[in-house]
Amino acid sequence: MFYKWRVHSFAGREIKMNILKCIDELKSKRVKGLFAKLYGDDENAIQYQLNRYSNAIETFKQIFPERSDIKIYSASGRTEIGGNHTDHQRGVVLAGAVNLDIVAVVSFHNDGVIRVKSEGYEMAEVKLCELTPTETDNGTRALIRGIAAKFAESGVDIKGFDAYTVSDVISGGGISSSAAFETLIGTIINNYYNDDKFTPFEIAQIGWFAENKFFGKKCGLLDQTVSSYGGLITADFNDVTNPEIEQIAFDFEKFGYALCITDTKSSHADLTDDYDSITDEMKQVSHHFGCEVLSQVDEVQFYANIAELRKTCCDRALLRAMHFFNETKRAGYEAAALKNNDIDLFLKLVNESGESSAMLLQNLYSTKTPTQQAIPLGIALSKAVLNGRGAVRVHGGGFAGTIQAYVPVEIVNDYKTAMESVYGNDTCHLVRIRPFGGIEII
């Protein structure tokens, strides 16, 4: 089953809304109902978001006092559920958009420039007449420039906009703040200047292009795809230009488990080489067989040629290839378990995935700093609290950042207390799958 594109704009409203009317709209039954779907139907959660959005509007007014008409957009972070480091080898992944997001208050104009002020960061300004990569760009400017360049290449006439953004997405925490930001900028441009003509996957491809070609970070398409589509999806990237994407309806809490992401407060700084080594070493193996990526390699032939492979590939490359072959199949099995409502099998597979990442993929800590092992420590602590129940694994790219745990709902408070006693207050996040990816709010 292929996921169908849904336009999340709301017909019949003004293209732009006066700031005062926008503030009133935030209090409407429609927006509160939308917030319940995006963030959960708890009244406290909805009120928190109403305050968050209202504060964002007020800050926007201070930064851009000359702008009187606005729109509001949101794009979600994501949680990788299955398929650790399989997407860049065109394998199978299972992932979900989460209720941690980036929100943008936006005013459109004809100044020929995009200005984005993100909370806690300096203003990023990109002139639309200068859309070639530049070495002086920081990450934010590089991503904006790359996204705008790709839209312009497709014939989309962007005039410009000013935006202020606030984020609940854990930066550097495996929730993929960069993909959420890329989806946000892509959604803004697609909605206002392109009449929502591009599909979620096309928005994901544009974000991937910007991150790889303008920001210079090697990555697969998992993060952008999930952030753009929303919901819980399984994706087979064997045909990277037209992946098979299926949405799965599953509520972990209805089956007695809470999905918890713990930020171990370990830094992703200086880890680019570690991430690149996974891709490079997996390609050592695929290139031996004359293939671009491991998904094109016959697994039986791989195992039959281990001795020969050791002449040209390091042992870690072979172990990482073994991880890929097992993990891409396991992601498919996990998706099937969820579709069959078999939570016990799913949890068993999650634990197997975590063990594979530790033993074969080897992305729990950096060999450059072997004494800093916040991820293995968090996993060990989680297993002590879970005591044979649920599941826990490294989350996302690894080496630093976050861990993911499926915790019985009756011990969520105990688990959160245990994790935060080590990593600090508000480091353990109870997250839910969010049904929408990039979306126009108002």
Secondary structure, 3 states (H helix, E strand, C coil): CCCCCCCCCCCCCCCCEEHHHHHHHHCCHHHHHHHHHHHCCCHHHHHHHHHHHHHHHHHHHHHCCCCCEEEEEEEEEEEEEECCCCHHHCCEEEEEEEEEEEEEEEEECCCCEEEEEECCCCCEEEECCCCCCCCCCCHHHHHHHHHHHHHHHCCCCCCCEEEEEEECCCCCCCCCHHHHHHHHHHHHHHHHHCCCCCCHHHHHHHHHHHHHHHCCCCCCCHHHHHHHHCCEEEEECCCCCCCEEEEECCCHHHHCEEEEEEECCCCCCCCHHHHHHHHHHHHHHHHHCCCCCHHHCCHHHHHHCHHHHCCCCCHHHHHHHHHHHHHHHHHHHHHHHHHCCCHHHHHHHHHHHHHHHHHHHCCCCCCCCCCCCHHHHHHHHHHHHHCCCCEEEECCCCCCCEEEEEEEHHHHHHHHHHHHHHHCCCCEEEECECCCCCEECC
